[in-house]
């Protein structure tokens, strides 16, 4: 019986699927489904549309894409052209001065990173990696802010942006396009929520609490929670090089098209298909860049006090075949190229929306995307020994996102802005609770998983109820105002008829 039981156990172990393999399959299948479904959607829509309407749509798309290319060119021009002399900085002294300061930090961190990798100084590698990534993001945010200030002058299209700034709708249509946009927002919400949740999971050692005898199962559950923010342990090398290859191909295609169109301006490459890449770029923006930051964070842990984090969980980069200087260098280069290209691309589309369509102002996209990246840098690159600073920074970043969403209304549809504010407030609540718990280890060890989940869930539910009540009150006030306007118009018309 004992021998038979051992054979059955070994057979079951062989037959059971490796959680890392399952997670990697889910990862690649999900990306494949997203790309394939996007292609099928645009293909089907092009075939079911009337030919004359399709021709008009193609002409409109060509104009929109040309506008996107012009904005992209203006962004890169504004990013790379910095005046050296103080007089030429007028009147944007603050933007140019900050830009040069970030550039100095950027190049200094590169030099320090190269030297520390050569001399094998793990702590210095970690600090220089954080400094480089943070300086790059701060530099690009500063240049983008200046771009939006000077955009009218750079693009010579003041009327177009005046319409964008004054257009807004209250309702939206339940079209396939809007479903895709809502799906992107929900995916973004899960991504941002995963950062404080992962910090909490790491603090309470969830893998040990769920099933101490089967850590792979617990890690699989954790990986599903934040799948696109992690690289699976067994396939780290494959996924990293896959992502580096994708970014290299994007950069190569953009360079080839730019050189060819500059060489043969009378017969340029048609770029109407670029519009179809926007949903993919928006959907995969955080997963791609966060994976690279996670890779840099994992590699920079090697040799430090947090080295256990590089050999546990789902993100494991302590494989003997991994050459740390090589992998970290490619990670940093890929992140630099991917961040600049993707951020400029997703923030260059400024289409005047049709009534009922869910679209976003590029300024709002720029701020919220950059803030999301700062949040990921905070949670992934700041060391665990500075957890209290990491918690404070996360609260500041999420609170700034809430305030920005309320004050600027980045979406043209009011309802989307309203419920997006709810999502950000929920993330703020979760971040606040996680900050309190992770900095009070004695309290955290006394709480059960159910108690922690209850505290998080109750706040999210209370916020939802409050938002529903406020929305109903606003709807009632809106209807009363509309009825009052109609009544006043009716009285005025009756008075004019009586006068005549």
MOQUIFEN-V403589 format. One record per residue. N is the residue number from 1. SS is DSSP state (hx for helix, st for strand, lp for the rest). OMEGA is omega as a letter, one per 40 degrees, with the letter a starting at -180 (none if undefined). Layout:
BEGIN
<<N	SS	OMEGA> <N	SS	OMEGA>>
END
This chain:
BEGIN
<<1	lp	a> <2	hx	a> <3	hx	i> <4	hx	i> <5	hx	i> <6	hx	i> <7	hx	i> <8	hx	a> <9	hx	a> <10	hx	i> <11	hx	i> <12	hx	a> <13	hx	i> <14	hx	a> <15	hx	a> <16	lp	a> <17	lp	i> <18	lp	i> <19	hx	i> <20	hx	i> <21	hx	i> <22	hx	a> <23	hx	i> <24	hx	i> <25	hx	i> <26	hx	a> <27	hx	a> <28	hx	i> <29	hx	i> <30	hx	i> <31	hx	i> <32	hx	i> <33	hx	i> <34	hx	a> <35	hx	a> <36	hx	a> <37	hx	i> <38	hx	i> <39	hx	i> <40	hx	a> <41	hx	a> <42	hx	i> <43	hx	a> <44	hx	a> <45	hx	i> <46	hx	a> <47	hx	a> <48	hx	a> <49	lp	i> <50	lp	a> <51	hx	a> <52	hx	i> <53	hx	i> <54	hx	i> <55	hx	i> <56	hx	i> <57	hx	i> <58	hx	i> <59	hx	i> <60	hx	i> <61	hx	i> <62	hx	i> <63	hx	a> <64	hx	i> <65	hx	i> <66	hx	i> <67	hx	i> <68	hx	i> <69	hx	i> <70	hx	i> <71	hx	i> <72	hx	i> <73	hx	i> <74	hx	i> <75	hx	i> <76	hx	i> <77	hx	i> <78	hx	a> <79	hx	a> <80	hx	a> <81	lp	i> <82	lp	i> <83	lp	i> <84	lp	a> <85	lp	a> <86	lp	a> <87	hx	a> <88	hx	i> <89	hx	a> <90	lp	e> <91	lp	a> <92	lp	a> <93	hx	a> <94	hx	a> <95	hx	a> <96	hx	i> <97	hx	i> <98	hx	i> <99	hx	i> <100	hx	i> <101	hx	i> <102	hx	i> <103	hx	i> <104	hx	i> <105	hx	a> <106	hx	a> <107	hx	i> <108	hx	i> <109	hx	i> <110	hx	i> <111	hx	a> <112	hx	i> <113	hx	i> <114	hx	a> <115	hx	a> <116	hx	i> <117	hx	i> <118	hx	a> <119	hx	i> <120	lp	i> <121	lp	a> <122	hx	a> <123	hx	i> <124	hx	i> <125	hx	a> <126	hx	a> <127	hx	a> <128	hx	i> <129	hx	i> <130	hx	a> <131	hx	a> <132	hx	a> <133	hx	i> <134	hx	i> <135	hx	i> <136	hx	i> <137	hx	i> <138	hx	i> <139	hx	a> <140	hx	i> <141	hx	i> <142	hx	i> <143	hx	i> <144	hx	i> <145	hx	i> <146	hx	i> <147	hx	a> <148	hx	i> <149	hx	a> <150	hx	a> <151	hx	i> <152	hx	a> <153	hx	a> <154	hx	a> <155	hx	i> <156	lp	a> <157	lp	a> <158	hx	a> <159	hx	a> <160	hx	a> <161	hx	i> <162	hx	i> <163	hx	i> <164	hx	a> <165	hx	a> <166	hx	a> <167	lp	i> <168	lp	i> <169	st	i> <170	lp	a> <171	lp	i> <172	lp	a> <173	lp	i> <174	lp	i> <175	lp	i> <176	hx	i> <177	hx	i> <178	hx	i> <179	hx	i> <180	hx	i> <181	hx	i> <182	hx	i> <183	hx	i> <184	hx	i> <185	hx	i> <186	hx	i> <187	hx	i> <188	hx	i> <189	hx	i> <190	hx	i> <191	hx	a> <192	hx	i> <193	hx	a> <194	hx	a> <195	hx	i> <196	hx	i> <197	hx	i> <198	hx	i> <199	hx	i> <200	hx	i> <201	hx	i> <202	hx	a> <203	hx	a> <204	hx	a> <205	lp	a> <206	hx	a> <207	hx	i> <208	hx	a> <209	hx	a> <210	hx	a> <211	hx	a> <212	lp	a> <213	lp	a> <214	lp	a> <215	hx	i> <216	hx	i> <217	hx	i> <218	hx	i> <219	hx	i> <220	hx	i> <221	hx	i> <222	hx	i> <223	hx	i> <224	hx	a> <225	hx	a> <226	lp	a> <227	hx	a> <228	hx	i> <229	hx	a> <230	lp	i> <231	lp	a> <232	lp	a> <233	lp	a> <234	lp	a> <235	lp	i> <236	hx	a> <237	hx	a> <238	hx	a> <239	hx	i> <240	hx	a> <241	hx	i> <242	hx	a> <243	hx	i> <244	hx	i> <245	hx	i> <246	hx	a> <247	hx	i> <248	hx	i> <249	hx	i> <250	hx	i> <251	hx	a> <252	hx	i> <253	hx	i> <254	hx	a> <255	hx	a> <256	hx	i> <257	hx	a> <258	hx	a> <259	hx	a> <260	hx	a> <261	hx	i> <262	hx	i> <263	hx	a> <264	lp	a> <265	hx	a> <266	hx	i> <267	hx	a> <268	lp	i> <269	lp	i> <270	lp	a> <271	lp	a> <272	hx	a> <273	hx	a> <274	hx	a> <275	hx	a> <276	hx	i> <277	hx	a> <278	hx	i> <279	hx	i> <280	hx	a> <281	hx	i> <282	hx	a> <283	hx	a> <284	hx	a> <285	hx	a> <286	hx	a> <287	hx	a> <288	hx	a> <289	hx	i> <290	hx	i> <291	hx	i> <292	hx	i> <293	hx	i> <294	hx	i> <295	hx	i> <296	hx	i> <297	hx	a> <298	hx	a> <299	hx	a> <300	hx	i> <301	hx	a> <302	lp	i> <303	lp	a> <304	lp	i> <305	lp	i> <306	lp	a> <307	hx	i> <308	hx	i> <309	hx	i> <310	hx	a> <311	lp	a> <312	lp	i> <313	lp	a> <314	lp	a> <315	lp	a> <316	lp	a> <317	lp	a> <318	lp	i> <319	lp	a> <320	lp	a> <321	lp	a> <322	lp	i> <323	lp	a> <324	hx	a> <325	hx	a> <326	hx	a> <327	hx	i> <328	hx	i> <329	hx	i> <330	hx	i> <331	hx	a> <332	hx	i> <333	hx	i> <334	hx	i> <335	hx	i> <336	hx	a> <337	hx	a> <338	hx	a> <339	hx	a> <340	hx	a> <341	hx	a> <342	hx	a> <343	hx	i> <344	hx	a> <345	hx	a> <346	hx	i> <347	lp	a> <348	lp	a> <349	lp	a> <350	lp	a> <351	lp	i> <352	lp	a> <353	lp	i> <354	lp	i> <355	lp	i> <356	lp	i> <357	lp	i> <358	lp	i> <359	lp	a> <360	st	i> <361	lp	a> <362	hx	i> <363	hx	i> <364	hx	i> <365	hx	a> <366	hx	a> <367	hx	a> <368	hx	i> <369	hx	a> <370	hx	i> <371	hx	i> <372	hx	i> <373	hx	i> <374	hx	i> <375	hx	i> <376	hx	i> <377	hx	a> <378	hx	a> <379	hx	a> <380	hx	a> <381	hx	i> <382	lp	a> <383	lp	i> <384	hx	i> <385	hx	i> <386	hx	a> <387	hx	a> <388	hx	i> <389	hx	i> <390	hx	i> <391	hx	a> <392	hx	i> <393	hx	i> <394	hx	i> <395	hx	i> <396	hx	a> <397	hx	a> <398	hx	i> <399	hx	i> <400	hx	i> <401	hx	i> <402	hx	a> <403	hx	i> <404	hx	a> <405	hx	i> <406	hx	a> <407	hx	a> <408	hx	a> <409	lp	a> <410	lp	i> <411	st	i> <412	lp	a> <413	st	a> <414	hx	a> <415	hx	i> <416	hx	i> <417	hx	a> <418	hx	a> <419	hx	i> <420	hx	i> <421	hx	i> <422	hx	i> <423	hx	i> <424	hx	i> <425	hx	i> <426	hx	i> <427	hx	i> <428	hx	i> <429	hx	i> <430	hx	i> <431	hx	i> <432	hx	i> <433	hx	i> <434	hx	i> <435	hx	i> <436	hx	a> <437	hx	a> <438	hx	i> <439	lp	i> <440	lp	a> <441	hx	a> <442	hx	i> <443	hx	a> <444	hx	a> <445	hx	a> <446	hx	a> <447	lp	i> <448	lp	i> <449	hx	i> <450	hx	i> <451	hx	i> <452	hx	i> <453	hx	i> <454	hx	i> <455	hx	i> <456	hx	a> <457	hx	a> <458	hx	i> <459	hx	i> <460	hx	i> <461	hx	i> <462	hx	i> <463	hx	i> <464	hx	i> <465	hx	i> <466	hx	a> <467	hx	i> <468	hx	i> <469	hx	a> <470	hx	i> <471	hx	i> <472	hx	i> <473	hx	i> <474	hx	i> <475	hx	i> <476	hx	i> <477	hx	i> <478	hx	i> <479	hx	i> <480	hx	i> <481	hx	i> <482	hx	i> <483	hx	i> <484	hx	i> <485	hx	i> <486	hx	i> <487	hx	i> <488	hx	i> <489	hx	i> <490	hx	i> <491	hx	a> <492	hx	i> <493	hx	i> <494	hx	i> <495	hx	i> <496	hx	i> <497	hx	i> <498	hx	i> <499	hx	a> <500	lp	none>>
END
